[in-house]
Amino acid sequence: MAMQKHPEKIIFEYSRPGRGAFGQWPTERHSPNEPASGIPANLLRKRKPLLPEVSELEVVRHFTKLSQLNFSIDTHFYPLGSCTMKYNPKACNQYAMLPGFLGRHPLAPESLGQGFLACMYELQEMLKEVTGMQGVALSPMAGAHGEFAGVAMIRAYHRARGDLARNEIIVPDAAHGTNPATAVMCGCVVREIPTKDDGDIDVEALRQVVGPNTAGIMLTNPSTCGVFERRIKEVAKIVHDAGGLLYYDGANLNAILGKVRPGDMGFDVIHMNLHKTFSTPHGGGGPGAGAVGVSQRLLPFMPIPVVGKEAGVGKDGDRYRWLTEKDLPQSIGRLSAFMGNAGVLIRAYIYMRMLGREGMHRVGEYATLNANYLMARLARAGFDPAYPGRRASHEFIITAKKQKDVLGVSAMDFAKRLLDYGFHAPTTYFPLLVPECLLIEPTETESKEALDGFVDAMIAILREAETQPDYVKTAPHTMTVRRLDDVRAARQLDLTWKPATSQGLRPTPENAVPS
Amino acid sequence: MPFNPQTPGDVEQMLATIGASKVDDLFDEIPKDLRIESLAGIPDALNEMDIGKLMSARAAQDGTPLNFIGAGAYEHHIPSAVWALTTRGEFYSAYTPYQAEASQGTLQLIYEYQTMITSLTGMDVSNASLYDGGSAVGESALMAIRAHRRSKSQRILVPTTVNPFYRKAAVSTVGNQGVKLEEVPCPKGSLSIADLEKYADEDVTALVIQQPNFFGVLEDVDALTDWAHAHNMLVIASVNPTSLGILKPPGEWGTKGADIACGDCQPLGVPLSSGGPYAGFLTTKMENVRQMPGRIVGRTVDMDGKQGFALTLQAREQHIRRGKATSNICTNQGLLVTAATIYLSLMGPEGLARVANACHARTNELLAALARVKGVKVAFDRPRFHEAVVQLDRPVAPVIADLARKGIVGGFDLSNDYPELGNALLVCATETRTREDIQKYADALAETLKAAVRAA
């Protein structure tokens, strides 16, 4: 699909008084002539809101054109490390959008939701099986929200035992930023431990920080360095012996699906990014879904609602119902108004049923095969893996330090130039401890030819870096925009469109930043 | 494995390049005793034809009953264009727009969203959205504490007229940080200054006002906002975006306007879908922009001076600030923001006002019809928007169950959250309910109540 190469006007620039998508509006038959009878005048709006007045075709054309300014999985290889950008099957969307699912009110009686609740119950059971946990709650709405639920449960567990001093969360320096941010949001103090040169965490440093204040540790395994934490059982023992619990950040679960389970490694609580491992869409930044799994001792603290099953009740067989505060009085509570991102959960359910038992194993296997193949080919092409002696998990790190030092071309420059070659950039400059870092995750749904094409592009950019480095350093050259002025974006805040700015970028007094 | 392209020949060549003899060798760093051989609890794979049959059967099982519940999630007409566009792969399967040059579509869309939602709420700035309207109240409370430096108490007043599901989500969000959300009882079905007087001399950080409130009643927002500001509190508005087609925006409440306005985008083109995914919105005044959680998009220029869009003020966020971020949130409900932006574009100012007026009119008709049923009384005789409390002469739960058997979702039973209201039911009618629907509900309710009398 061709990228739209021209910038698109702001929708308000199409707006003309008196125009509209009239076919969508309630008619006189629905809406009486005298508006808002019975509402006092001081509670009514005086001025119309700034919304566009445009025809339906103008809306369709505008947003279609905007969509064409995006890279996406459907159009491009997207080797974005830590993000698991794999194919989002069309069936998952199609069947999640059946009228019976879309139209169901979250507070409708359970008798009118048995089909939906059956899917949710079975999803909980399947997630328990693939993670080796004892209970699953589905309501957290993103990975970070699942982290929040997990750390909140760890705190609730210690509190319920009267163990009130435990407020420290240990986090490796390579962790996602959400880990320390979550710990703070749960009222904890963060203790950071270093990562060793081989990518494993420093177990000796861990021994030094654990103690009577340890609430728990947050780990990603395989880690954000793209390697499996080999001493995980020892880590679990150290933390458990000190009285702490282990939190598993499920960002990299795709790497080990069907091979090894967090529950068996000794983790007490885990979140799963259903938008990664179970292929629900990323949607340009959400919605995700961050279901949590728990060990036996955290079962009473799960966030509500959870779906329960009463077997063989009534003439219809099994009956499903919401478990609430009454069933789980020690629950950390409700994290969303209703049932989290229910529509995303249905998509994950469909995906898991389509994979089935055998398909689960293949996810981990082919994700790992693709990653190791891509790493081997890039290493041969002259790029330096950050952890050369290690197996890649489903992702791996290339460090462009050599290219930066010798050619002056940075990881960012490679990333931007890749866009011109039709590849989304890998994750750059994360984890922070690897200089000039490109974190690459191909996922299992990419073909060998797609991977080879990426390697060819990287080799071509390396040649360009040697012969015309300035061209690489000013990439991209073929997108609708070139590199953007982030400093200006932050200093001269322009966060909403105003009629006065339609012809250019004149900042007005009201959008100047207060100092 | 349904979605894998690797042929046996590919696998052989790839393993040779890696220098491994079999795929299993790639897992040799995992301790052997941790490896699993099977996932016995996972059922056999279904192909698309089979999963299609299963899901169709389950969706059909839940049916499409006639719905009269709102309570924070509202059934509205959703134009076909909304989801036809939103589910385009370029929106649906795109990542967070960190690579700005490859994400101009999503970024510009969010900028347009920010423009529409700030105008609807009468505020200066918006983020790119939060999870939902419930967690948005929690994030707003935390933001108010950061913004109101002179207040040391971390106390936020939350009247019981605020959606109880929002209150619960907010408590779970802020509880571990020592923030206190204090309930203010509102026995008259709306918040009055008299309910607040006992806090007049205390250090309170903020007051939450929901408009329309959970009972559908319109609060006296001007007086409440001025009272809170006079007593050194910030005002957090939790508002329904459809209602803002006709109701005064929070930015114009009282003399100075609310400080933060939040809510849920669900009524703007997002299906009910058993509770999600929805999108929370959060808007505020320019002076608080650096205290906002979540992503914000700004317009800027590229190297050639050409207009472009990028995420901005990222130094508030977890991927930069880690433990010092304004929130741990790393998502915005991007796809739902896409739907809401397309919906608002199709509706425009007049279409949205018409939807709001139609909801208001339909709810008045519903109340008139229900009031004629013996054993039903309408509570709280105050101005309202598109919801209301009705009281029955007997417990609500069996009545709702009986209506469900007739294919009618009759309302939300308030007796768990508001036992003081007796046998109370919260009902709602939007523009999607016809006069015939309303009559059908009234007739069914009359029949249910009559049958119960006969049975007694």
Interface residues (C-beta under 8 A of the other chain):
Chain A: M1 P7 E8 I10 I11 F12 R19 G20 A21 F22 Q24 W25 P26 H30 S31 P32 P35 A36 S37 G38 I39 P40 N42 L43 L44 R45 K46 K48 P49 L50 L51 P52 E53 V54 E56 V59 V60 H62 F63 T64 K65 L66 S67 Q68 L69 N70 F71 S72 I73 D74 T75 Y78 L80 C83 M85 K86 Y87 N88 P89 A91 N93 Q94 Y95 A96 M97 L98 P99 G100 F101 L102 G103 R104 H105 P106 L107 A108 P109 S111 L112 G113 Q114 G115 F116 A118 C119 E125 M126 K128 E129 V130 G132 M141 A142 G143 A144 H145 E147 F148 A152 R155 H176 G177 T178 P180 A181 T182 A183 V184 M185 C186 G187 C188 V190 V227 F228 R230 I232 K233 I256 G258 K259 V260 R261 D264 M265 P281 H282 G283 G284 G285 G286 P287 G288 P303 I332 G333 R334 L335 S336 A337 F338 M339 G340 N341 A342 G343 V344 I346 I350 M352 R353 M354 L355 G356 R357 E358 G359 M360 H361 R362 V363 G364 E365 Y366 T368 L369 N370 N372 Y373 A376 R377 R390 R391 A392 A415 K416 L419 H424 A425 F430 E444 T445 E446 S447 K448 T474 P476 M479 T480 V481 R482 R483 L484 D485 D486 R488 A489 A490 Q492 L493 D494 L495 T496 W497 L505 E510 N511 V513 P514
Chain B: M1 P2 F3 N4 P5 Q6 D10 V11 Q13 M14 L15 T17 I18 G19 A20 V23 L26 F27 D28 E29 I30 P31 L34 R35 I36 S38 L39 A40 G41 I42 P43 D44 A45 L46 N47 E48 I51 G52 L54 M55 S56 A57 R58 A59 A60 Q61 D62 G63 T64 P65 N67 I69 A71 G72 A73 E75 H77 P79 A81 W83 A84 L85 T87 R88 G89 E90 F91 Y92 S93 A94 Y95 T96 P97 Q99 A100 E101 A102 S103 Q104 G105 T106 Q108 L109 Y111 E112 Q114 T115 M116 T118 S119 L120 D124 V125 S126 A128 S129 Y131 D132 G133 G134 S135 N163 F165 Y166 K168 A169 V171 S172 T173 G175 N176 Q177 G178 L218 V221 D222 L244 G245 I246 L247 K248 P249 E252 D264 P271 L272 S273 S274 G275 G276 P277 Y278 A279 M286 E287 V289 R295 I296 V297 G298 R299 T300 V301 D302 M303 D304 K306 Q307 G308 F309 A310 T312 L313 E317 Q318 H319 I320 R321 R322 G323 K324 A325 S327 N328 I329 C330 T331 N332 Q333 G334 L335 L336 T338 T341 I342 L344 S345 L346 M347 G348 P349 E350 G351 L352 A353 R354 V355 A356 N357 A358 H360 A361 R362 N364 P383 R384 F385 I400 A401 A404 R405 V409 F412 E431
